[in-house]
Amino acid sequence: MEEPPRAHPRTVTTTASSFAENFSTSSSSFAYDREFLRTVPGLLIVAEIGLCFNGSAFVLYLSAAVVDASSVSPERDSHNFNSWAASSFFAFLVTICYAGNTYFSFIAWRSRTIQ
């Protein structure tokens, strides 16, 4: 009770395509549009990206400044203490700058969404 051998197709049909044919800039729906960035939705997207970047940089710099400030301890060598204190000061200064930039990015984003 052997099964009869299956018939194999004699021809194989293939199609060829290239990446350039499928994703050309002239016919693709994902083409880059420079004019989009000049429209209101394009500006909102850019503002939201800037707001997210500034907000995340603020949080990261704040955590780094807190860790830096907590590592300062008075020692016998006053030069080492002064170096750590200066680095903590400038870390908080950068944090304040990013906080201000985040605030102004939020105000700019908020004023565009209200209109």
C-alpha positions in Angstrom: 0.0 0.0 0.0 2.4 2.5 -1.2 1.3 5.9 -2.2 1.9 6.8 -5.7 4.6 9.5 -6.1 3.4 13.0 -6.3 3.7 14.9 -9.5 6.2 17.8 -9.4 5.5 21.0 -11.3 7.7 21.3 -14.3 8.0 25.1 -14.2 8.7 27.6 -11.5 7.4 31.2 -11.8 9.3 34.0 -10.1 9.1 37.7 -10.1 11.9 40.1 -9.5 11.7 43.5 -7.9 14.2 45.9 -6.5 14.2 48.2 -3.5 14.5 51.2 -5.8 11.4 50.2 -7.8 9.3 49.8 -4.7 10.5 52.9 -2.8 11.3 55.5 -5.4 11.0 59.1 -4.2 8.7 60.1 -7.0 5.9 57.6 -6.4 6.3 56.7 -2.8 3.7 57.8 -0.2 6.5 58.0 2.3 8.5 60.7 0.4 10.1 63.5 2.4 8.1 66.7 2.2 10.0 69.8 3.0 6.9 72.0 2.9 5.3 69.9 5.6 7.7 71.4 8.2 6.4 74.9 7.3 2.8 73.9 8.1 1.1 74.1 11.5 1.1 70.3 12.0 4.7 70.1 11.0 5.7 72.8 13.4 3.8 71.1 16.2 5.6 67.9 15.6 9.0 69.6 15.7 7.9 71.5 18.9 6.8 68.3 20.6 10.1 66.6 19.7 12.0 69.6 21.2 9.8 69.6 24.3 10.4 65.9 24.8 14.1 66.2 24.3 14.4 69.2 26.6 12.3 67.6 29.3 14.2 64.3 29.2 17.5 66.2 29.2 16.3 68.1 32.3 15.5 65.0 34.2 18.8 63.3 33.3 20.9 66.3 34.2 19.0 66.8 37.4 19.7 63.2 38.4 23.3 63.6 37.5 23.6 66.8 39.4 22.1 65.3 42.5 24.5 62.3 42.3 27.4 64.7 41.8 26.4 66.9 44.8 25.9 63.9 47.0 29.4 62.6 46.2 31.0 65.8 47.6 32.6 65.3 50.9 35.1 67.5 52.8 38.5 65.8 52.9 42.0 66.8 53.9 42.8 67.8 50.3 40.9 71.0 49.8 41.7 71.0 46.0 39.7 67.8 45.6 36.8 69.2 47.6 36.8 72.5 45.5 36.8 70.5 42.3 33.8 68.5 43.3 32.0 71.5 44.6 32.6 73.4 41.3 31.4 70.4 39.3 28.2 70.3 41.4 27.6 74.0 40.9 28.0 73.8 37.1 25.9 70.6 37.0 23.0 72.4 38.7 23.6 75.5 36.4 23.2 73.3 33.3 20.1 71.7 34.9 18.5 75.1 35.4 19.3 76.0 31.8 17.5 72.8 30.6 14.6 73.5 32.9 14.2 77.0 31.5 14.5 75.6 28.0 11.8 73.0 28.8 9.5 75.7 30.2 9.9 77.9 27.1 9.4 74.9 24.8 6.2 74.1 26.7 4.9 77.6 26.5 5.6 77.7 22.7 4.0 74.3 22.2 1.0 75.4 24.3 0.5 78.7 22.4 0.5 76.8 19.1 -2.1 74.2 20.2 -4.5 76.8 21.6 -4.7 78.7 18.3 
